[in-house]
C-alpha cells in the first residue's frame, strides 16, 4: 500500500482523528493495515514504517514497541464500540436492541480493517494490556446484555440464557469484520439492518 492509500484511509476512518501528532496517527493507521493484512506476528516494525512512509527508527519515537501499537489500536477500537453502544436510544427494548445491533454490526463493516485487529489479535497483547482491554470487553458485553434484559423484563423477549444470547449477538456482529469487503452486495448500513432484524427474530417468543 502506498502513502496515498494511507491518506485515503485516514480520511475515511474517523477512528484515529483524536490521535496526535500526525506522525503517531500515521503509524497507527499503518499498523492497523499491516496487522489486518499479515497478522501481528508476521508484521515487523519495518513493515509499519514503510507503509507510513517513515524510517524504522521513527516508530520508537512515538511507541515503545510493536505491541504498544497493537494495544493502542485495540484500546481505541473497544472504546469506540463501547461509546457507540452506550449512546443507543429507543422508545422501547425492541427498538433499543435493534439500534444497538445495527450500530455494532455496521461499525464492524465500515471499519473492518481496524475491527479485524481489534477482535482477532487479542492474544498478542501483554498481560497488563490484555487486562485493560478485557475490562472494556466486559463493559461491551454488559451493555449489550442490558438491552436484552430490558426486553425480557418488558415481556417482549423470550431468552432463557441471557449470557449465551449476548455472546451469540456479539459474535454475529463481530464476525462481519472477518468477511466484509468494500464494494460488496450490501453496504455497512444494510448489513447492520439485516443483522438487527435477525437478532430480533432470535429473541422474540416463538408463535
Buried (B, 14 or more C-beta within 10 A) or exposed (E): EEEEEBEEBBEEBEBBEEBEEEBBBBBBBBBBBBBBBEBBEEBBBEBBBBBBBBEEEBBEEBBEEBBBBBBBBBBBBBBBBBEBBEEBEBEEBBBBBBBBBBBBBBBBBBBBBBBBBBBBBBEBBEEEBBEBBEEBBEBBBEBBBBBBBBBBEEEBBEBEEBEEBBBBBBEBBBBBBEEBEEEEEEBBEBBBBBBBEEBBEBBBEEE
